[in-house]
Amino acid sequence: MKILYILRQKNADATVSKLIEENKKTNDVTIVNINENKNYGEIVDLIASSDRVISW
């Protein structure tokens, strides 16, 4: 499963980091920080190609 995490903070807190690490064990995980990555076309493509999108 392809999972996309969209983060709004520079650093994820401990809970988010733990969830991401657990998902990486069995899934294809991509992480995008929207404060650092302003390429919205790329972000939209990632959303469209992902099975699950999680925003923090």
Buried (B, 14 or more C-beta within 10 A) or exposed (E): EEBBBBBEEEEBEEEBEEBBEEBEEEEEBBBBBBEEBEEEEEBEEBEEEBEEBBEB
